[in-house]
Amino acid sequence: MAIVASDLSSVRATPSPYLSWQAAVKSAIRDAGELCRELKLPPELASRSAADSFRVFAPRGFVAKMVPGDPADPLLLQVLPRADEAEQADGFVRDAVGDLDATRVPGLIHKYHGRVLLIATGVCAVHCRYCFRRHFPYEDAPKSLAAWRPAIETIARDKSVEEVILSGGDPLSLVDHLLERLFEELDRISHVKRVRIHTRLPIVIPERVTDEFVRCLTAMRIAPIVVVHANHARELAEDVSTALAKLRQAGIPILNQTVLLRGVNDQVDSLVDLSRALVNVGVMPYYLHQLDRVAGASHFEVPVARGLELVEQLRSKLPGYAVPRYVQEVAGESGKRILA
């Protein structure tokens, strides 16, 4: 099937200037003032104290898809540190989804029957201001294959585990040869049937989808599934669709998770455009997440009642396969809570 791009004519997409994805990471904007200057915005728009608490990290290719001079740009709002982050809102806590209580050994989180989550790295290629792990103690997580050994051994002993989810941070922040070693370790565990990779890198640094990474995925016995994270149709420009096509052409299923965010995608047209852009590049809309109530992100919250309205409107405008399931993660529950 030919890949048909959505109408993303407003996106400033250009061929990658980078020789490697690592070069794209190194060139990322790490200063709130520089981010504002790049987009011709007043520096006081950014909060220095918020940036000190959770530092800025925005790849230049992602920033290039923002509209200069627009302080309400939906991509900008995802990475811009704002004074709102200092709000002390009731119910917003540091460990919003109960990761720490569900940690079995360092780096291994076990919440749901049949699957575990491995914190592959604390490094990410974009710092989303609503990140539910913005306060996670990554210093305690494994940082090498040797340090992962207790987690791997725990998975090997538990025959109920059929699926391993690689998360972080972002697992694709690891270089290919290290990922390959990790895949090989998991591949040796006969009761593990699937590995799911949760990543934002193909969206913000599409150069990360290298031929070597695709080869690593297709060389495994266990079935790979890639779950990407896009919140707005403008994130899916031609460079991203080209990267995702590599995975599709290798037969790897690709799903997308979106977080419902105030000012970013809390209008039905935004969500319709996103779902259409996703299915047009062969990515299935999977989840629409109610915001995890992490401290510092209360200004992004959309009421559940509004989310329910939006999903009902999506069903009237899209085929069923293009409507994501509206869910909420509640600490201690045995699975995602289905809202719609």
N, C-alpha and C positions, 0 to 999 in steps of 0.2 A: 504494500500500500504506500502510495506516495505521501510524503510529509507535507502537509499544507499549513503554513504559518498563519496565525491569527493576524488581524489587522493591527500591527504594532508600529504604525508609521511614525508615531511620536517618539519612539525610542531611538536614542543616539547610539546605534550599534555599529562598531567598526571592527575590522580584522584585529585580532589580538596582537599587541606590540611585544608580547613577552616570548622569550625563548623557552620558558618552562612555567609550569604552574607555581613552582617555588619562587620564581622571580616575581610573579603576580602577588604572592603573599608578602614578599619583602617590600614591595612598593606600596602596600596598603596605607591608607591614611590612619594615623594613630593620634591625631591631635584635633580637638574640637574646633579650635580656631582655624586650622588649615581646612577642615571640612567646610566651614562657613565661607572661607575665602574662595575655595574651589567652586562653590555654588553661588557666589556673589550675594551672600546673605550677611546681615549684620552679626558681628561676633557675639553680641550679648544674647543672641538667640539660644546659644548653647550654655549649659550650666557647667562651670568648672568643677564645682563640688560633686556633681553627679558623675562627671568624667573621672574624677579622682577615685570615686567609690567603685566604679565599673568602667574601665578604660575604653576609649574609642578604638574600634578596629573596623575599617570599611574598605574593601577592595576598590581600587580605582575603576575597574570595569563596571562594578555595580553602581558606583557613584555617577559614572557617565550616563546611566539610564535615568538619572534624576533631572528634573526641570530646573535650570538655574533661576534664582530669584524667587522661587516658590517655597515659602516656609512651611506650607502644608502638603508638600509633595509626599505621597504615600510611601515611597521608598525611603526618603529622607527620615520620616518620622520613626522608622524602624531602627535607625542607628544613631540618631541625634540625642545626646544627653540633655535632658531638660530638668528644670527646677521642680517639675511635678514629681520627680522620682524621690524627693525628700518627704513626700506626704506619708504620714503614719495612718494608714487606713485599716479599719477593723477587719480582721480575717485574712490580712495579707501577711504572710510569714516567710521566713528564710527557706524552709524546706517545705515547699507548697504541696508536693505530691508524696511525701513520706519516703523519699529515697533512703535516708539514713536508717530508718527502722527496718527497711527491707534488705539491707546489705548483709550478705552471708559471710563473705570474706572481702578484703579490700578490692574494690573495683567490680564486684559481682553483686547485682541487685536481682532479687527473686521475689516478684510480686504475684505473678499469675501462673496457674498450673500449666506445665508443659513448655514454658519458655523462661529464659533468663536474659538479663541485660548486662552486657560487659562494657564498662567504661574504658574504651580503648585508649583514650587520651583526654587530657584536659584542655587541649589546644583546639581553637576553632578559627575559621577563616573570616568570620564576621561576628561582631558582638551585637546581637539583637537586644534592644533595651528591655524587652518583655521576657527574656530568657528565664525559664523556670529553674535553671541551674546556675544562675548568676552568683549565688552564694555557696555553691557546692565546694566542699573541701578537696579540691583536686590534688592538693599536695599529698593526700593519703592514698591516691589511686596509683595503680601500677604504671610504670613508665618504660618497661622493657619486657621482652619475652620471658626472661627469668622471673621478673616480678609478677607476671601473669600466671606463673605456674600454679599457685594455690587455687586460683579461679578455674583454670583448666582442669585441674584434678578434681575439684568439686563438681564440675559439670560431668566429668567422666564417671564419677561414682553415682550420680543421680540419673537412673535410667528413665525417669519420667520426663526428662528434658529432651524435647524434640527440636526445639528452635533456639538459636542464640541470636540475640539482637546486639549489634555493635553500635554503640552510641558514644557520647562524650559530653563536652567538647564535640568534635567531629572526627569520626574514624578516618575519613579521607585526608585528614591532616598528616597522617602517617605516610611515609614513603612506600612505594609499591613493594619493595623487597621485604619490608617488615610486615605489611599486610599479608603478603603471600605466606610468610612463616606462620602467622596467626591462623590463616585459613588452613594450612597444612595440619596444624595442631588440632583444630576442630574437625577436620576431615577424617582424622584417625578415630574419632569417637563414634562408634557404629550407630548408637541410638540417636545421634544428632542428624536430623534430616534436612534442616533448612538453616541458612544464615541470612539474617535481615540486616541491611546496612542503612542506618538513618543518617542522612547527610544533607547539608545545605551547600556543599562546595560546588556541585554541578550547576547550581543556580547563580552563585556569586562569583565563582572562579571556574567557568566551564572548561578551561584548559586542563583541569584536574582529571578529566575523563580521558586518560591516556590509553594507548593501545595495550600497554603492559598491564594496566589495571583490568581492562576487559578480559585479557588473556587469563589473568589470575582467577577471575570469577568463573570463567567457562571451564577451567581446568579442574574444578572441584567435583567430587562425588555429590556432596550436599548441594541442594538447590539454592541459588542466590536470589534474593529479592532486594531491590534498591528502593528505598523510600526517600524521596526528596521533599523539600520544604519551600514552597512558594506561596506568597500571600497576595500577590497582585499580578495582573496579566502583563504589566510592563517588565516584570522580571524575566519573562520568557521570550527574549529577543532571539535573533537568528543564531547568535553564538551559542546560546543555551540549547536551542532546539537541535543544533548540529551535534553538540555533545551528547544529548539524550538519544539521538538517533544511533550513535555507536552502541549504546546499551541495547536498544530495541533490535537492531540488526543482529546482535549476538543472541537474541532470544531471551533476554533478561527482563522479567516483569518490572515495571516501574510504577510506583504509586506516589501520590502526593498527599502531604498533610498541610493543612492551613490552620492558622490561629485567627480567630475572629478578633479584630483589633479596631478600637474606636479611631476614626479618622483615616484608617488605612483601607478597610474593606467592609465596612458596616453598612453599605448600601447595596441593594440587590443588583444593580448594573455592574458594580465592581466584581461581585461574586460570579455573576453570569459570564462576564468577560474572562475571568480566571478559569472557570471550568471549561469554557470553549477553547481557550488557548491551550489548556492541558490536553484535552482529548485530541485536539488537532495535531499534537506532536506525540501522540501515543502514550500519554500518561493518564492513569485513572485517578480521578479525584477520590480520595480514600476517607479522610477524616476532616471535618471542620471542628476544631477544638475550641470549646469555651476556654477563655484565658485561665491558665493556672495562676492562682492568687499568690504570686511571689512578691515579697516586699520590694517596693520600688517600681512596680508596674501597674498600680491601681488606676492610673490615668488612661490605660488602654482598655479597661473592662467595658464590655457591652452587656447590658442586662440579658439574662436568659430569655425573657419574654420577647425581646427584640430578635434574638437569634432564631427563635421558633418561627417568628413572622417571616424572617428572611428565607429560611428553609422551605416554608410553604410556598413562598413566591418563586423560589428556584424550581420547585416541582412543576409549576405551571408554565415555566419557560424553557426547561431543558429535558432531554430524554433521561430516563431513570438512571442509566449508568453514569451520567455526568453530574448527579447530585451527590455530594459527599454526605456521609453519615455525621450527624451533629452529636458530639460526645463531650464528656467531661471526665477528667481523672480525679477521683476522690481518694485520698490517702486511706489505705486499709481495706478498700473494697477489692473484690476478687477479679474485677475486670473494669474496662471503661464503662461509665454510666451512659447509656444511650438516651439522649435527649430527644432526638427526632431522626 
